[in-house]
Amino acid sequence: FFGFTICVIFRITKYRFLKMSGEKIKGILPALVTPFKEGGGVDVNAVEQLVKFHLDTGVHGFYLCGSTGEGVNSTVAERKEMVEAVFVAMEKFGKKLPVIVMVTGHSLEDSIELAKHAEESGAHAISTIVPIDNPNNLEAAVGFWKKIGESVSTPLYVYWIAHTADKKATAASFLEAMGSVPNFKGLKFTDTNFFMFEQLVTKSQGTLNCFTGPDEMMGAGLFMGSDGAIGSTYNIHPKLAVRIYEEFKSGNVEAAMKLQVAMNKNIDVLIRFCDCASKGTNIIAGIKCIYKHKYGIDVHLPKPTSSVQFTKDDEDALMNELEKEGCIFE
């Protein structure tokens, strides 16, 4: 009996360090593109238009400077400028949504500097990928995240990416290792292994704020226990994504699935026309094209280090294909 009691106590308290402080973020968070000026720096006027557009669509927050926001291909100054511009725009329009800022840079020093800046700017959370020069190594990642977590009091959300995650890690071993990381409170899970995702949700006993990353599987993520979704294509069809989330939460699973199929048609066109099979972030070119031609927001071209560069012919071809396929955006 004594042994059984110890076992039960261990199971209950094993991940107690993961307790959330405050309310979880829930819903749809577009991973915003960053509008870079041709000579460098961020076009803050375009950021203002982006924020206003999304505030009007009913999204629930923003994710900044991640893969879609070209964070690791930006300067520290550009990343700070983007974060500041988003908060200024929300203040202007009188609606403040939760903001998660991806802070991993090319050095630990840059990462800590960006984490402190995000905290000072009012970010709800910071987000971190693995060390750029040491992927697929949980021990190295935890050591890196620990130092970032120690530098701020803001909640830290791990940005789990399939090709950089440690292939030997299980949900249990990952959660146990994260016990040494201060302020670890959530995940952005960009991986199609939804068994792993469900196990992370279940084994953390609902204490983590968990988001899925693959937009084409958003509904499946909700079924597996996600709190919402963070993704690139929510830039172009935010209303559609919000509808899927709301239908699912209302118990209308069949309606949510039909909307997911409609959203996936848009995603399929983007994947094909942006050659995402060669490089996933090529999708940024297509997203920026749609902002310009469908919504009248010029967010400029992506950096060449991030994505393909669309010509006018490429832009015309993409928009024509979306129309031909009968794609819907809301």
MARTOR-774009 format. One record per residue (C-alpha): x, y, z; residue number from 1. Coordinates in nm, 4 decimals, decimal comma. Example, Ala and Ser with C-alpha at 12.3 -4.5 7.8 and 13.67 -1.06 7.14 Angstrom:
+----------+----------+----------+-----+
|        X |        Y |        Z |   n |
+----------+----------+----------+-----+
|   1,2300 |  -0,4500 |   0,7800 |   1 |
|   1,3670 |  -0,1060 |   0,7140 |   2 |
+----------+----------+----------+-----+
//
This chain:
+----------+----------+----------+-----+
|        X |        Y |        Z |   n |
+----------+----------+----------+-----+
|   0,0000 |   0,0000 |   0,0000 |   1 |
|   0,2827 |   0,2385 |   0,0895 |   2 |
|   0,4523 |   0,1741 |  -0,2457 |   3 |
|   0,1262 |   0,2324 |  -0,4300 |   4 |
|   0,0781 |   0,5652 |  -0,2498 |   5 |
|   0,4279 |   0,6803 |  -0,3451 |   6 |
|   0,3604 |   0,5830 |  -0,7081 |   7 |
|   0,0359 |   0,7802 |  -0,7183 |   8 |
|   0,1965 |   1,0874 |  -0,5627 |   9 |
|   0,4824 |   1,0672 |  -0,8135 |  10 |
|   0,2417 |   1,0469 |  -1,1065 |  11 |
|   0,0418 |   1,3439 |  -0,9836 |  12 |
|   0,3410 |   1,5647 |  -0,9070 |  13 |
|   0,5864 |   1,4602 |  -1,1774 |  14 |
|   0,5108 |   1,7569 |  -1,4036 |  15 |
|   0,3863 |   2,0012 |  -1,1402 |  16 |
|   0,6431 |   2,2566 |  -1,2561 |  17 |
|   0,4336 |   2,2965 |  -1,5705 |  18 |
|   0,1418 |   2,4680 |  -1,3969 |  19 |
|   0,0047 |   2,7523 |  -1,6038 |  20 |
|  -0,0050 |   3,0972 |  -1,4497 |  21 |
|  -0,2927 |   3,3018 |  -1,5874 |  22 |
|  -0,5330 |   3,2131 |  -1,8643 |  23 |
|  -0,4316 |   3,0012 |  -2,1602 |  24 |
|  -0,4330 |   3,1572 |  -2,5041 |  25 |
|  -0,6937 |   2,9849 |  -2,7180 |  26 |
|  -0,7984 |   3,0073 |  -3,0813 |  27 |
|  -0,6347 |   3,1115 |  -3,4069 |  28 |
|  -0,3033 |   3,2969 |  -3,4135 |  29 |
|  -0,1710 |   3,3921 |  -3,7579 |  30 |
|   0,2065 |   3,3602 |  -3,7808 |  31 |
|   0,2344 |   3,7066 |  -3,9293 |  32 |
|   0,4555 |   3,7804 |  -4,2264 |  33 |
|   0,7046 |   4,0621 |  -4,1782 |  34 |
|   0,6903 |   4,3415 |  -4,4388 |  35 |
|   1,0528 |   4,4282 |  -4,5093 |  36 |
|   1,1515 |   4,7477 |  -4,6876 |  37 |
|   1,3755 |   4,7037 |  -4,9912 |  38 |
|   1,6739 |   4,8702 |  -4,8264 |  39 |
|   1,6285 |   4,6885 |  -4,4954 |  40 |
|   1,4139 |   4,7482 |  -4,1928 |  41 |
|   1,0412 |   4,6977 |  -4,1448 |  42 |
|   0,7616 |   4,8867 |  -4,3185 |  43 |
|   0,5670 |   4,9903 |  -4,0088 |  44 |
|   0,2815 |   5,1328 |  -4,2173 |  45 |
|   0,2297 |   4,7912 |  -4,3743 |  46 |
|   0,2413 |   4,6327 |  -4,0275 |  47 |
|  -0,0370 |   4,8670 |  -3,9196 |  48 |
|  -0,2488 |   4,7567 |  -4,2170 |  49 |
|  -0,1806 |   4,3907 |  -4,1377 |  50 |
|  -0,2827 |   4,4285 |  -3,7759 |  51 |
|  -0,5999 |   4,6221 |  -3,8638 |  52 |
|  -0,6960 |   4,3581 |  -4,1218 |  53 |
|  -0,6590 |   4,0744 |  -3,8728 |  54 |
|  -0,8242 |   4,2527 |  -3,5826 |  55 |
|  -1,1308 |   4,2857 |  -3,8048 |  56 |
|  -1,1364 |   3,9123 |  -3,8855 |  57 |
|  -1,1739 |   3,7887 |  -3,5276 |  58 |
|  -0,8407 |   3,6118 |  -3,4802 |  59 |
|  -0,7382 |   3,5509 |  -3,1215 |  60 |
|  -0,3725 |   3,6586 |  -3,1174 |  61 |
|  -0,0503 |   3,6918 |  -3,3155 |  62 |
|   0,2696 |   3,4906 |  -3,3469 |  63 |
|   0,5661 |   3,7048 |  -3,4540 |  64 |
|   0,9096 |   3,6498 |  -3,6090 |  65 |
|   0,8756 |   3,2737 |  -3,6547 |  66 |
|   0,9426 |   3,0859 |  -3,9772 |  67 |
|   0,6715 |   3,2755 |  -4,1666 |  68 |
|   0,7897 |   3,6020 |  -4,0140 |  69 |
|   1,1457 |   3,5233 |  -4,1335 |  70 |
|   1,2842 |   3,5705 |  -3,7841 |  71 |
|   1,6120 |   3,3838 |  -3,8178 |  72 |
|   1,6835 |   3,5610 |  -4,1483 |  73 |
|   1,6204 |   3,9052 |  -3,9959 |  74 |
|   1,8487 |   4,1311 |  -3,8009 |  75 |
|   1,7922 |   4,1779 |  -3,4294 |  76 |
|   1,6890 |   4,5374 |  -3,5036 |  77 |
|   1,4310 |   4,4265 |  -3,7613 |  78 |
|   1,2803 |   4,1749 |  -3,5227 |  79 |
|   1,2483 |   4,4369 |  -3,2495 |  80 |
|   1,0972 |   4,6809 |  -3,4971 |  81 |
|   0,8333 |   4,4283 |  -3,6037 |  82 |
|   0,7331 |   4,3504 |  -3,2449 |  83 |
|   0,7104 |   4,7171 |  -3,1525 |  84 |
|   0,5083 |   4,8002 |  -3,4644 |  85 |
|   0,2479 |   4,5330 |  -3,3845 |  86 |
|   0,1969 |   4,6630 |  -3,0307 |  87 |
|   0,1758 |   5,0233 |  -3,1531 |  88 |
|  -0,0871 |   4,9219 |  -3,4100 |  89 |
|  -0,2980 |   4,7336 |  -3,1549 |  90 |
|  -0,2805 |   5,0340 |  -2,9250 |  91 |
|  -0,3932 |   5,2606 |  -3,2095 |  92 |
|  -0,6953 |   5,0445 |  -3,2881 |  93 |
|  -0,7847 |   4,9883 |  -2,9250 |  94 |
|  -0,7737 |   4,6111 |  -2,9272 |  95 |
|  -0,4896 |   4,4213 |  -2,7622 |  96 |
|  -0,4600 |   4,0518 |  -2,8424 |  97 |
|  -0,2115 |   3,8058 |  -2,6916 |  98 |
|   0,1230 |   3,8070 |  -2,8724 |  99 |
|   0,3823 |   3,5284 |  -2,8793 | 100 |
|   0,7276 |   3,6281 |  -3,0054 | 101 |
|   0,9805 |   3,3813 |  -3,1438 | 102 |
|   1,3150 |   3,4904 |  -3,0004 | 103 |
|   1,5750 |   3,2334 |  -3,1036 | 104 |
|   1,8631 |   3,3987 |  -3,2864 | 105 |
|   2,2018 |   3,2969 |  -3,4201 | 106 |
|   2,3584 |   3,3258 |  -3,0759 | 107 |
|   2,2461 |   3,2821 |  -2,7179 | 108 |
|   2,3205 |   3,6502 |  -2,6564 | 109 |
|   2,0886 |   3,7592 |  -2,9391 | 110 |
|   1,8188 |   3,5204 |  -2,8173 | 111 |
|   1,8308 |   3,6600 |  -2,4641 | 112 |
|   1,8300 |   4,0172 |  -2,5957 | 113 |
|   1,5203 |   3,9421 |  -2,8043 | 114 |
|   1,3507 |   3,7646 |  -2,5132 | 115 |
|   1,4034 |   4,0651 |  -2,2873 | 116 |
|   1,2762 |   4,2983 |  -2,5577 | 117 |
|   0,9641 |   4,0862 |  -2,6105 | 118 |
|   0,8949 |   4,0928 |  -2,2388 | 119 |
|   0,9443 |   4,4697 |  -2,2185 | 120 |
|   0,7140 |   4,5159 |  -2,5179 | 121 |
|   0,4309 |   4,3302 |  -2,3457 | 122 |
|   0,4412 |   3,9887 |  -2,5103 | 123 |
|   0,2242 |   3,7249 |  -2,3458 | 124 |
|   0,4925 |   3,4645 |  -2,4180 | 125 |
|   0,8206 |   3,4041 |  -2,5925 | 126 |
|   0,8797 |   3,1091 |  -2,8240 | 127 |
|   1,2045 |   2,9263 |  -2,8923 | 128 |
|   1,3285 |   2,6807 |  -3,1502 | 129 |
|   1,6285 |   2,4548 |  -3,0901 | 130 |
|   1,9781 |   2,6068 |  -3,1169 | 131 |
|   2,0293 |   2,6733 |  -3,4883 | 132 |
|   2,3731 |   2,5096 |  -3,4855 | 133 |
|   2,2707 |   2,2039 |  -3,2828 | 134 |
|   1,9391 |   2,0486 |  -3,3966 | 135 |
|   1,8045 |   1,7010 |  -3,3097 | 136 |
|   1,9615 |   1,7137 |  -2,9635 | 137 |
|   1,7211 |   1,7429 |  -2,6707 | 138 |
|   1,9961 |   1,7877 |  -2,4119 | 139 |
|   2,1473 |   2,0792 |  -2,6045 | 140 |
|   1,8046 |   2,2323 |  -2,6641 | 141 |
|   1,7076 |   2,2139 |  -2,2968 | 142 |
|   2,0357 |   2,3780 |  -2,1934 | 143 |
|   1,9742 |   2,6556 |  -2,4459 | 144 |
|   1,6096 |   2,7066 |  -2,3447 | 145 |
|   1,7026 |   2,7057 |  -1,9761 | 146 |
|   1,9335 |   3,0041 |  -2,0217 | 147 |
|   1,6698 |   3,1948 |  -2,2178 | 148 |
|   1,4020 |   3,1080 |  -1,9619 | 149 |
|   1,6230 |   3,2301 |  -1,6778 | 150 |
|   1,6618 |   3,5696 |  -1,8460 | 151 |
|   1,2922 |   3,6650 |  -1,8289 | 152 |
|   0,9764 |   3,5938 |  -1,6307 | 153 |
|   0,7552 |   3,5700 |  -1,9406 | 154 |
|   0,6119 |   3,2231 |  -2,0217 | 155 |
|   0,8267 |   3,0216 |  -2,2621 | 156 |
|   0,6665 |   2,8166 |  -2,5408 | 157 |
|   0,8793 |   2,5625 |  -2,7265 | 158 |
|   0,8480 |   2,5776 |  -3,1049 | 159 |
|   0,8661 |   2,2074 |  -3,1916 | 160 |
|   0,9632 |   2,1513 |  -3,5576 | 161 |
|   0,9650 |   1,7964 |  -3,6945 | 162 |
|   1,2997 |   1,8087 |  -3,8737 | 163 |
|   1,4876 |   1,9710 |  -3,5838 | 164 |
|   1,3354 |   1,7722 |  -3,2963 | 165 |
|   1,5313 |   1,4969 |  -3,1244 | 166 |
|   1,4041 |   1,1761 |  -3,2878 | 167 |
|   1,4800 |   0,9755 |  -2,9726 | 168 |
|   1,2603 |   1,1899 |  -2,7494 | 169 |
|   0,9299 |   1,0583 |  -2,6205 | 170 |
|   0,6568 |   1,2730 |  -2,4698 | 171 |
|   0,7604 |   1,1532 |  -2,1217 | 172 |
|   1,1329 |   1,2126 |  -2,1712 | 173 |
|   1,0702 |   1,5558 |  -2,3239 | 174 |
|   0,8478 |   1,6693 |  -2,0373 | 175 |
|   1,0888 |   1,5336 |  -1,7788 | 176 |
|   1,3819 |   1,7149 |  -1,9410 | 177 |
|   1,1834 |   2,0388 |  -1,9542 | 178 |
|   1,1564 |   2,0340 |  -1,5753 | 179 |
|   1,4754 |   2,2381 |  -1,5572 | 180 |
|   1,3513 |   2,5113 |  -1,7948 | 181 |
|   1,2085 |   2,8116 |  -1,6094 | 182 |
|   0,8677 |   2,9390 |  -1,7218 | 183 |
|   0,8029 |   2,6539 |  -1,9674 | 184 |
|   0,4302 |   2,6838 |  -2,0313 | 185 |
|   0,3450 |   2,5811 |  -2,3858 | 186 |
|   0,4138 |   2,4373 |  -2,7294 | 187 |
|   0,3776 |   2,5267 |  -3,0930 | 188 |
|   0,3847 |   2,1781 |  -3,2449 | 189 |
|   0,4793 |   2,1864 |  -3,6150 | 190 |
|   0,4877 |   1,8137 |  -3,6773 | 191 |
|   0,2420 |   1,5638 |  -3,8249 | 192 |
|   0,3052 |   1,3090 |  -3,5476 | 193 |
|  -0,0198 |   1,3800 |  -3,3687 | 194 |
|   0,0213 |   1,0782 |  -3,1459 | 195 |
|   0,3228 |   1,2555 |  -2,9953 | 196 |
|   0,1171 |   1,5742 |  -2,9697 | 197 |
|  -0,1692 |   1,3976 |  -2,7913 | 198 |
|   0,0756 |   1,2336 |  -2,5525 | 199 |
|   0,2307 |   1,5702 |  -2,4674 | 200 |
|  -0,1154 |   1,7118 |  -2,3974 | 201 |
|  -0,2249 |   1,4091 |  -2,1949 | 202 |
|   0,0925 |   1,3520 |  -1,9962 | 203 |
|   0,1171 |   1,7189 |  -1,9027 | 204 |
|  -0,2339 |   1,6815 |  -1,7570 | 205 |
|  -0,3684 |   1,9853 |  -1,9376 | 206 |
|  -0,1126 |   2,2209 |  -1,7833 | 207 |
|   0,0532 |   2,3180 |  -2,1122 | 208 |
|  -0,0867 |   2,5698 |  -2,3603 | 209 |
|  -0,0619 |   2,3601 |  -2,6764 | 210 |
|  -0,1017 |   2,4751 |  -3,0371 | 211 |
|  -0,0654 |   2,2793 |  -3,3583 | 212 |
|   0,1365 |   2,4109 |  -3,6514 | 213 |
|   0,0309 |   2,2158 |  -3,9644 | 214 |
|  -0,2578 |   2,4272 |  -4,0979 | 215 |
|  -0,3833 |   2,1456 |  -4,3201 | 216 |
|  -0,4445 |   1,9353 |  -4,0064 | 217 |
|  -0,5898 |   2,2011 |  -3,7794 | 218 |
|  -0,9134 |   2,0100 |  -3,7196 | 219 |
|  -0,7238 |   1,6941 |  -3,6329 | 220 |
|  -0,5184 |   1,8930 |  -3,3832 | 221 |
|  -0,8328 |   2,0182 |  -3,2126 | 222 |
|  -0,9559 |   1,6595 |  -3,1922 | 223 |
|  -0,6246 |   1,5676 |  -3,0247 | 224 |
|  -0,6655 |   1,8339 |  -2,7577 | 225 |
|  -0,5038 |   2,1478 |  -2,8938 | 226 |
|  -0,5957 |   2,4891 |  -2,7562 | 227 |
|  -0,5861 |   2,6317 |  -3,1060 | 228 |
|  -0,3576 |   2,6746 |  -3,4031 | 229 |
|  -0,0656 |   2,8924 |  -3,5085 | 230 |
|   0,0105 |   2,8924 |  -3,8775 | 231 |
|   0,1295 |   3,0666 |  -4,1900 | 232 |
|  -0,1797 |   3,0345 |  -4,4061 | 233 |
|  -0,4007 |   3,1991 |  -4,1450 | 234 |
|  -0,2490 |   3,5160 |  -4,2913 | 235 |
|  -0,4636 |   3,4726 |  -4,6017 | 236 |
|  -0,7840 |   3,3036 |  -4,4761 | 237 |
|  -0,8135 |   3,4054 |  -4,1099 | 238 |
|  -1,1945 |   3,4148 |  -4,1130 | 239 |
|  -1,2075 |   3,0610 |  -4,2505 | 240 |
|  -0,9710 |   2,9362 |  -3,9793 | 241 |
|  -1,1739 |   3,1096 |  -3,7083 | 242 |
|  -1,4917 |   2,9477 |  -3,8447 | 243 |
|  -1,3318 |   2,6012 |  -3,8257 | 244 |
|  -1,2269 |   2,6641 |  -3,4669 | 245 |
|  -1,5678 |   2,7965 |  -3,3654 | 246 |
|  -1,7608 |   2,5156 |  -3,5357 | 247 |
|  -1,5449 |   2,2537 |  -3,3675 | 248 |
|  -1,5787 |   2,4153 |  -3,0248 | 249 |
|  -1,9570 |   2,4307 |  -3,0756 | 250 |
|  -1,9656 |   2,0564 |  -3,1413 | 251 |
|  -2,0310 |   2,0904 |  -3,5151 | 252 |
|  -1,7508 |   1,8560 |  -3,6187 | 253 |
|  -1,8941 |   1,7757 |  -3,9627 | 254 |
|  -1,9234 |   2,1459 |  -4,0478 | 255 |
|  -1,5690 |   2,2042 |  -3,9239 | 256 |
|  -1,4417 |   1,9222 |  -4,1456 | 257 |
|  -1,6096 |   2,0674 |  -4,4554 | 258 |
|  -1,4448 |   2,4012 |  -4,3866 | 259 |
|  -1,1094 |   2,2277 |  -4,3327 | 260 |
|  -1,1420 |   2,0707 |  -4,6786 | 261 |
|  -1,2113 |   2,4163 |  -4,8247 | 262 |
|  -0,9083 |   2,5615 |  -4,6464 | 263 |
|  -0,6921 |   2,2745 |  -4,7655 | 264 |
|  -0,7776 |   2,3609 |  -5,1253 | 265 |
|  -0,6105 |   2,6985 |  -5,0726 | 266 |
|  -0,3134 |   2,5319 |  -4,9051 | 267 |
|  -0,2777 |   2,2789 |  -5,1868 | 268 |
|  -0,2566 |   2,5577 |  -5,4453 | 269 |
|   0,0045 |   2,7411 |  -5,2384 | 270 |
|   0,2155 |   2,4287 |  -5,1876 | 271 |
|   0,2164 |   2,3557 |  -5,5617 | 272 |
|   0,2783 |   2,7087 |  -5,6882 | 273 |
|   0,5390 |   2,7969 |  -5,4254 | 274 |
|   0,7389 |   2,4739 |  -5,4651 | 275 |
|   0,7100 |   2,3998 |  -5,0954 | 276 |
|   0,8374 |   2,0474 |  -5,1597 | 277 |
|   1,1802 |   2,2047 |  -5,2124 | 278 |
|   1,1581 |   2,4473 |  -4,9198 | 279 |
|   0,8659 |   2,4926 |  -4,6839 | 280 |
|   0,9168 |   2,8652 |  -4,6321 | 281 |
|   0,8726 |   2,9254 |  -5,0058 | 282 |
|   0,5059 |   2,9573 |  -4,9096 | 283 |
|   0,5830 |   3,3095 |  -4,7859 | 284 |
|   0,6044 |   3,4335 |  -5,1457 | 285 |
|   0,2533 |   3,3087 |  -5,2163 | 286 |
|   0,1118 |   3,4517 |  -4,8947 | 287 |
|   0,2599 |   3,7933 |  -4,9659 | 288 |
|   0,1239 |   3,7760 |  -5,3200 | 289 |
|  -0,2291 |   3,7105 |  -5,1918 | 290 |
|  -0,2076 |   3,9956 |  -4,9414 | 291 |
|  -0,1221 |   4,2282 |  -5,2282 | 292 |
|  -0,3690 |   4,1133 |  -5,4918 | 293 |
|  -0,6673 |   4,0008 |  -5,2834 | 294 |
|  -0,6557 |   4,2358 |  -4,9839 | 295 |
|  -0,4655 |   4,5336 |  -5,1240 | 296 |
|  -0,1933 |   4,5186 |  -4,8588 | 297 |
|   0,1600 |   4,5451 |  -4,9979 | 298 |
|   0,3835 |   4,3519 |  -4,7596 | 299 |
|   0,6738 |   4,3500 |  -5,0055 | 300 |
|   0,8827 |   4,0511 |  -5,1098 | 301 |
|   1,0295 |   3,7967 |  -4,8692 | 302 |
|   1,4039 |   3,7882 |  -4,8143 | 303 |
|   1,5861 |   3,5730 |  -5,0742 | 304 |
|   1,7299 |   3,3659 |  -4,7888 | 305 |
|   1,3768 |   3,2775 |  -4,6772 | 306 |
|   1,1779 |   3,2119 |  -4,9910 | 307 |
|   1,1553 |   3,2092 |  -5,3684 | 308 |
|   1,0977 |   3,5485 |  -5,5264 | 309 |
|   0,7776 |   3,5732 |  -5,7288 | 310 |
|   0,7785 |   3,7568 |  -6,0614 | 311 |
|   0,4659 |   3,9317 |  -6,1897 | 312 |
|   0,3955 |   3,6250 |  -6,4039 | 313 |
|   0,4231 |   3,4031 |  -6,0945 | 314 |
|   0,1804 |   3,6267 |  -5,9072 | 315 |
|  -0,0692 |   3,6262 |  -6,1931 | 316 |
|  -0,0459 |   3,2478 |  -6,2265 | 317 |
|  -0,1123 |   3,1927 |  -5,8552 | 318 |
|  -0,4106 |   3,4271 |  -5,8420 | 319 |
|  -0,5569 |   3,2729 |  -6,1585 | 320 |
|  -0,5223 |   2,9231 |  -6,0133 | 321 |
|  -0,6944 |   3,0212 |  -5,6887 | 322 |
|  -0,9841 |   3,1599 |  -5,8921 | 323 |
|  -0,9941 |   2,8580 |  -6,1225 | 324 |
|  -1,0070 |   2,6212 |  -5,8241 | 325 |
|  -1,2941 |   2,8172 |  -5,6695 | 326 |
|  -1,0993 |   2,8795 |  -5,3494 | 327 |
|  -1,2806 |   3,0511 |  -5,0649 | 328 |
|  -1,1206 |   3,2604 |  -4,7943 | 329 |
|  -1,3922 |   3,3078 |  -4,5321 | 330 |
+----------+----------+----------+-----+
//
